[in-house]
């Protein structure tokens, strides 16, 4: 039973990492495309492209950080419950 739980946890971690990587790539591509379109429309190359890519990078990094913080707090709470039993 413990081996099954370990495998399940490993696969869930791999799936989470893969989905984060895909979401990161798509987010950057969408913001880069939007910036490129704005730059083309306003004739301001590459100001909006760079600004929107940096915005996406900072926003995605913040999202990952807060998700990590929440997961660690949950893990600590679970570990505290196990220890106190």
PyMOL commands that set and color helices and strands:
alter all, ss='L'
color gray80, all
select helices_A, chain A and resi 2-42+47-84
alter helices_A, ss='H'
color red, helices_A
deselect
rebuild
show_as cartoon
